[in-house]
């Protein structure tokens, strides 16, 4: 039965996050602050809608690990071995 409670918490998190991010999109604001606002609203200190905080934290840790893994796959060994000045040039050209 513990899994049912965790799934209900995840459904609440996804639903509230979707609503908040859509509101932010409507006002032409970036989605990342929308996710932060949704997290603040759902956390144990605000509305307290999430019951199993430790279970959600464990899943969040897994999500961060998967995100870092995905970012790591995007880097190639050749780009990492390039001289630092060449990497800085690539970064500056890419973000400008």
Secondary structure, DSSP 8 states (H G I E B T S, - for coil): -HHHHHHHHHHHHHHHHHHHHHHHHHTT--HHHHHHHHHHHHSTTTT---S-HHHHHHHHHHHHHHHHHHHHHHS-HHHHHS-HHHHHHHHHHHH-
